[in-house]
Amino acid sequence: MKKTYKIEVDCANCANLMEDAARKTSGVDSAVVNFMTQKMTVEFTEGQEPKKVMKEVLKACKKVEPDCEIEL
């Protein structure tokens, strides 16, 4: 399953770091952050609950960029 989320990120470098953090999160097959559109597209592993996984993605991204926001 693939979903797109609105995010708030301040710079392109931070967007790349958030993308890497999201990719390393359990339950995520792939993640792409587009700094220009302020969107994150996440493809979830089969059988994973997107809301639960996205809470972990948000935690991982906040380690990179403490003031980032992802609209879940």
KEMIBA-616231 format. One record per atom (N, C-alpha, C, O): z, y, x; residue in one letter. Coordinates in pm, whole numbers, plus 32768, in hexadecimal, padded with zeros to 4 digits. Atoms other than C-alpha are relative to their C-alpha. Last residue first. Example, Ala and Ser with C-alpha at 12.3 -4.5 7.8 and 13.67 -1.06 7.14 Angstrom:
REM KEMIBA-616231
7FFA7F897FAES/82CA7F968557S/8049806D7FB3S/805A80DC7FE6S/80007F898059A/830C7E3E84CEA/80008078805AA/8042807680C2A/
//
This chain:
REM KEMIBA-616231
8005808C802AL/83D184927F93L/7FED7FFD7F6EL/7FE67F917F33L/7FE9800A8090E/837485ED8007E/7FF07F707FD3E/7F817F3C7FCCE/80688054803CI/839B85DD817EI/80227FF57F6DI/80907FCB7F48I/7FEE8029808CE/845A86F1822CE/7F8A7FAB7FD7E/7F177FC97FF7E/8078802E8048C/84808739839EC/80267FD77F72C/80977FAF7F58C/80167FB3807BD/85AF88058411D/7F827FD67FB3D/7F55801F7F5AD/7F907FFC805EP/86348709850EP/7FE8804B7F7DP/802480297F17P/80057F768033E/84E086CA85B1E/806B800F7F96E/80517FF47F20E/80677FB97FB4V/84DB858B8682V/800680957FE1V/800780E9803CV/7FD4800C7F75K/861F84F28601K/7FA2804E805CK/7FCB808480C2K/7F977F9B7FEBK/85C1857B84A9K/803B7FF8808CK/8071805B80BEK/80427F807FE9C/848084AD84BBC/8066806F801AC/804C80C98069C/804280047F7DA/8540836784E4A/7FC080868022A/7FC780B38094A/7F9680027F9AK/862583B983BEK/7FC48004808CK/7FF3804F80E2K/7FC67F7A7FFDL/84F7841882E7L/806F8009806AL/8076806B80B4L/80627FAB7FBBV/844982D08342V/8038808D800DV/802D80CB8077V/7FF480207F72E/8584821182DFE/7F9F80548053E/7FC1808080C1E/7F7D7FCB7FD9K/858A82BD818BK/80177FE88094K/804F803E80D8K/800F7F707FE4M/841482788177M/808580428021M/808780A4806BM/803C7FEF7F7CV/845181008199V/7FF780958023V/801280BB8095V/7F9D802D7F9EK/853E80FC806DK/7FCD8017808FK/8017804880E5K/7F937F9E7FFFK/845181C97F97K/80687FDF806AK/8098803780B1K/80207F817FC0P/832380F37FFCP/807480648006P/808880A4806DP/7FE77F9B8066E/83C47FA07FA4E/7FEA808A8040E/803980B38095E/7F987F9D7FE3Q/83277EA38093Q/800B80657F8EQ/7FA880857F4CQ/7F7E80288033G/82687D718017G/80728062801BG/80E380497FF1G/80008049807FE/81337DA680EFE/808E7FD67FD8E/80D87F9E8029E/800E80907FF1T/81787E97820DT/800A7FBF7F76T/80587FEB7F22T/7F8980547FFCF/8151800481AAF/7FDC7F6D8012F/7F737F407FE5F/802780818037E/803480F081FDE/80757FA18016E/80A27F8B8087E/7FBA80767FCEV/80B28253822AV/7FC87F847FBAV/7FBB7F807F40V/803280758047T/7FEE83968208T/803D7F858042T/80317F7180BAT/7FEC807D7FB8M/80AD84CD8272M/7FCD7F8E7FA8M/7FF77F817F35M/7FF4807D804BK/803C862381FCK/80127F8A805FK/7FDF7F8980CFK/7F7080198016Q/80648788827BQ/80157F847FA8Q/80637F847F4AQ/7FED800C8091T/7EED87CB824FT/80927FEA7FDBT/80B57FEB7F65T/80477F958047M/7EBF885583B0M/80187FFA7F69M/802880627F29M/7FB87F817FF4F/7FCB877A844FF/7FBF806D7FACF/800480BE7F6EF/80637F977FEFN/7F32863683D2N/804980857FFDN/807980B17F94N/7FD07F7C8028V/8029851B840AV/7F928065801CV/7F60806C808DV/80507F927FCBV/7FA283B8840CV/803A80827FCAV/804D80917F52V/7FD97F7B8030A/8074827F83DFA/7FA980688045A/7F8D805F80BDA/803F7F8F7FBBS/8026810F83FES/802F80827FC1S/805980877F4DS/807280377FB6D/80BD7FBC83AAD/7FB9806D804ED/7F92805980C1D/80767FA87FFAV/821180488346V/7F947FBC8053V/7FAC7F9880C7V/803C7FF68085G/83227F5782D2G/7F8580577FFCG/7F4380617F95G/80148082803FS/83FC7F888406S/7FCA80127F72S/7FFD80637F25S/7FA080238068T/83D180E58497T/7FDC7F7A7FC1T/7F677F617FA2T/7F9E805F7FC8K/830C80FC85DDK/80677FD27F9AK/80B87F7A7FB7K/8044807E7FDFR/81E0819C8530R/80617F958030R/804D7F1E8017R/801D8045807EA/82C082A78495A/7FC07F78801AA/7FE27F157FD8A/7F8080308036A/834D830B85E9A/7FEA7FB17F7FA/802A7F4A7F69A/7FD380717FADD/81EE8322867CD/80817FC47FCAD/808F7F4A7FC4D/805C806E801CE/817883FE855AE/80297F83804FE/802D7F158019E/7FD680378081M/82AD84D8857FM/7FA77F897FDAM/7FD87F267FA3M/7F8380497FE8L/825D850986F0L/80337FBF7F80L/80667F4F7F82L/8022807A7FB5N/80F58567869CN/807C7FAB8019N/80777F30800DN/80458058805EA/816A865D8590A/7FDB7F7D8045A/7FE97F128009A/7F98803D8053C/826086F38687C/7FC37F9F7F9DC/7FFC7F357F81C/7FBA80617FABN/814087308778N/806D7FB77FB2N/807C7F3E7FBEN/805480777FF4A/807187D28663A/80447F968056A/80397F1F8039A/80687FF97F99C/818588CA8610C/7FB57F7C800AC/7FE67F147FDCC/80197F7C7FC4D/827A892A84FDD/7F8E80078065D/7F4F80708073D/7FF2800E7F6FV/828187FD8414V/7FCC807F8042V/7F6A80BA8017V/7FF27F7A7FC7E/82B887F9829DE/801D7FEE8094E/80897FC280BAE/7F997FEE7F9AI/823B86BF81F6I/800680928029I/7FAD80E1800AI/80017F777FCDK/817F866880B8K/8072800C8064K/80E37FE28048K/7F8A7FAD801BY/816384F08090Y/7FEB808B803BY/7FAE809A80A5Y/80037F827FB9T/8035840A8077T/807580567FD3T/809180617F5BT/7FD57F8A804BK/8050829D8015K/7FFB807A8059K/8007807080D3K/800B7F847FB3K/7FA7815A8083K/802980747FA6K/7FFE807D7F33K/80007F8A8055M/800080008000M/8000807C805AM/8047808080BEM/
//
